Amino acid sequence: MTHLSVNVNKIATLRNTRSLGIPSVVRLSRIALDAGADGITVHPRPDQRHIRPDDVDDIGQLMRSYPRAEFNIEGNPFHGLIEHCRRVRPHQATLVPDAREALTSNHGWNLAELDVSGRSALEKAIAELKRIGCRVSLFMDPVPSMIPLARQLGADRIELYTEPYAIAFACGRLEQGIGPYIESARIARQSGLGVNAGHDLNLENLPPFLQKVPGVDEVSIGHALIADALEFGLAETVRRYQTICQASK
């Protein structure tokens, strides 16, 4: 079954518009977990535009009360991610090649074009995170030829960047958009990699994605899920996404 990790960045974004600590990232993370979420994802950035270091620590503490759930910390390994992981020891670290000024993650690692020093630095970051005890996932575009390189660097999983799929789905081009994901997931499994997916997945485009891309271990969903929570409530929204994930058995 595909596991659902709820990304709570957008909750922190709303909170940061005031100085009252409302809404509480920890309280709403607990609601999501109580509603059946399999994990919580955060993506702290150096400018602290949403998730802050205290949030990472507080959610890490919360996760101790949910031993079956997983804590996933995303971010650029060269912008402080490893330091967060050393403090809280998350189950998974998802490495994303985002620039400091990027509004959101918008591409995966281009492993084929890394120079020797870049490859060495990434390989060392992966090894350090694994020494800490983290499962390591690399955020990747659905480029089948690139996937085996993630395994060569020591990654345990890839996370397929699904915004291109979401755009194709919205334009009525499902079959055209899904093809690279099916092939990338197939090659990942052949290479001994687990497969995660995330970015712009929602209640409409998630079911066909999971139906057509078999063996997805985890989806990380934030923006659409939090937007749906405004309409349905957070607990009910988590249950709706979880129902889709459970149907992927």
N, C-alpha and C positions, 0 to 999 in steps of 0.2 A: 504494500500500500504506500502511496505517496504521502509523505509527512508534510504538514503545514506549519511553517514558521511565520509568525506575525511580525512584520517590521514596524516598530513603533516610532520611527523618526518623525512622522508627521504629527504625532501627539506632542512631541517635544517642540516642534516648530510652533504650534499653537500656544503652548505654554510660554514660550520665550517672548511672546508679544506683550506679556505683562510680567510683573515681579512678584506674583502671589503664589506661584507654584501650582497653578490650576491651568489645565488638568494635570493630574499626577501621572507621570509615566509609569511608575511602579504600580499604582493602584489599577490602572487600565491593563497593564501587562498581566496582573493577577487575574483580572476578569477574563482576559483572553485565554489564559491557561485553564482556568476553572471551566470555561466553555468548551474545552477540548483541543485547543491549539497544542501542537507537538513541540513548539519551541518559540523563542523570541529572538528576533534579529535586531541589531542596532548597527548604525554606520556612523560612528563619530568622525567628524572632520576637524582639521586643525583650527578653523575659524569658529567652531562650536555653534554653528548656525542652528543646530537642533540638538542632537545628543551631546551631552557634556560629560567630562570624566566622572563626575559624581553619579550620573545616571548609569554609567557602565558599572561602577562599583555597587550601586544600590540594586540594579537588576541582577548582578552576579550573586548578591546576597539572597535575593528573592528566589532565584533558581534552586537554591539549596533545599527549599521546601517542596520542590517538584522534581524528584530524582529521575523521573521518566522523561522529562522534557529536556530539550537541548538549548543552550545559549550559543548563538552564532554572532560573531563580531566581524563586520565587513570593513574594508578600508584599504588604503594604499599602504603596503608594508614599509614604505620609506617616509610616511607621514605620521608616525606615532602608533600604528596598529600593534606592533609587537610589544610596545610598552603596556598598552591596555591588556594584552593577552597575558603578559607576565604577572600582572596584578590579580586578575580574576580567573585565569585558567578556563576559558570557555571550551565547550566541546568542539567547536568548529571555528576556524578562521577562514574567511573568504577574502582572497586578495584581489583587489580591484585597481586597475591602473588609472585612476581618476586624477586629474590635475587639481591643484589647490583651488583654482577659481571655477571649476566646473560646477554648474548648477545641480547636476545629477550625473550618475554614471551613464556614459553614452557610448562605450565601446569596451571590448574585451582586450586581453593581452595579445599583442602581435608577436608571438614567441619566435616566429621565423626571422624577424628583423632585429631581434636583440643582438647587440654586439657582445663581445666576449665579456666585458666588464658588467654589462647589464644582466646577462645570463647568470654570471657568477653571483652577483648581488641577490638576484631573485632566488637562486638555488640555495644560497646561505640563509635567506629569510625563511624559506620553506623548512629547511633543516632545523632552524632555531625554534620555529613554532611547533614542529613535531617533537622536539626535545621537551618543550613545555607541556606537551600532552594533547595538543590540538590536532584534530583532523583538518587537513588543509585542502581547500577548494580554490581553484583559479577561475576567475570570471572570464568567460571566453565567448567570442563571436561564433556563430554556427558555421565554422569553416572546417570541414571534415579533415583536411590535410594537416591542420594545426593541432588537432586534439592529441595525437600520440606524444607530441613534444611536452605536454603538461605532465605526462607520466614520467618522461625522461628526467624532468626537473625534480621529481619526488612528490608531486601532488597526489592526493588520495581521490579527489573528485574534481569535476569541473562544474561550474554554474553557467548554463547557457543563457546568454543575454537575449531576452525575448521581446524587446521593443520592436525589432523588424517584423517578427511574427504578428504582434498586436496590430501594427499598422496594416499589414497585409490582410488580416482578418477583418478589420474595420472597413477595408476597401472591397471586400467580397472576393479576395484572392487567397482563400484558405489553402487550397491544394498547392499553389505556387509557393506560398510563404512557409508551409510546414516542412517541405522536402529537406532543406538543409539541416533541420533539427532532427529529423528521423535518422539521417545518415550520420550526423555528428554523435548522436546518442549511441548508435550502433557501434561506431568505431571506438567510442569511449569505453564501452563495456568490453569490447574485444581487447582493449589495451589494459584492462584491469582497473579502470576508473569508475567511480560512482558518478551519477548524473543528478545535478540540481538544476533548477531553472528559476528565473526571476526577472522582473521589470515589466510593468504595464500589463501583467496578467490580471484578469477580472472574472466576474461571475459568468460572463458570456463567452469569453475566449478560452477560459481554462478547461472546460470539459472536452472540447475537441483536441486541444493540445495533449492532454493526458491520454485520450483515447488513441491518438495516432503516434505518439512518442512513448512507446512502452518502457517500463523500467525506470521511470523518473523517481529518484529517491526522496526528493524534497523540493517544494516550491517555497520561495520567500516572497511574501506579498505585503505591501504597505499602503501605497497611495490609494489604490482602488478600494482596498479593504476598509481603510479608515473613512474614505468618502461614503462607502456603503453603510458604515456604522452610523453616520448622521441620519440615515433614513430608517434603518432597521434596528439600531442599537448594536453595540459591540458584540455582546454575547451571541445574539441571533445571527449576526453577520459571520462570526467565526464558525458557528454551526453550519451555515450554508456553504461556506468554503470547504469545511471539513467533510460534508456530505459528498461533494464533488471528488475530493481526494480519496475518500473511502471507496468510491465507485471505480477507482482506477486499479483495484486488485486484479 
